[in-house]
Amino acid sequence: MKLWRVLGVAGLAGVAATGVIIARDQRKRAQLTPEQVRARLHELLADDPG
């Protein structure tokens, strides 16, 4: 029974860590102006060999 408890706690920690990473990424994107987004898209398209 102790193994299941450890696995449950590890699973919860993984879910929490994933949530933190997603929230941080969304905050970064929310701070970009439309001009910055447009410039980044143009850079990505210019670098794309296809």
C-alpha positions as CSV (number, residue, x, y, z in Angstrom):
1,M,0.0,0.0,0.0
2,K,2.9,2.3,0.6
3,L,4.1,2.0,-3.0
4,W,0.7,3.2,-4.3
5,R,0.9,6.2,-2.0
6,V,4.4,7.1,-3.3
7,L,3.3,6.6,-6.9
8,G,0.2,8.9,-6.3
9,V,2.3,11.6,-4.7
10,A,4.8,11.4,-7.6
11,G,1.9,11.6,-10.1
12,L,0.5,14.7,-8.4
13,A,3.9,16.3,-8.4
14,G,4.2,15.7,-12.1
15,V,0.8,17.2,-12.8
16,A,1.7,20.3,-10.7
17,A,5.0,20.7,-12.5
18,T,3.3,20.5,-15.9
19,G,0.8,23.1,-14.8
20,V,3.6,25.5,-13.7
21,I,5.4,25.1,-17.1
22,I,2.2,25.7,-19.0
23,A,1.3,28.8,-17.0
24,R,4.8,30.2,-17.4
25,D,4.6,29.7,-21.2
26,Q,1.2,31.4,-21.4
27,R,2.4,34.4,-19.4
28,K,5.3,34.8,-21.9
29,R,3.0,34.7,-24.8
30,A,0.5,37.1,-23.2
31,Q,3.2,39.7,-22.8
32,L,4.0,39.9,-26.6
33,T,2.5,42.7,-28.6
34,P,0.9,41.9,-32.0
35,E,3.9,43.4,-33.7
36,Q,6.3,41.1,-31.8
37,V,4.2,38.1,-32.7
38,R,4.1,39.1,-36.4
39,A,7.9,39.6,-36.4
40,R,8.5,36.2,-34.8
41,L,6.2,34.5,-37.4
42,H,8.1,36.2,-40.2
43,E,11.4,35.0,-38.7
44,L,10.1,31.4,-38.5
45,L,8.9,31.5,-42.1
46,A,12.2,32.9,-43.3
47,D,14.1,30.2,-41.5
48,D,11.8,27.4,-42.8
49,P,13.6,25.6,-45.7
50,G,10.3,24.2,-47.0
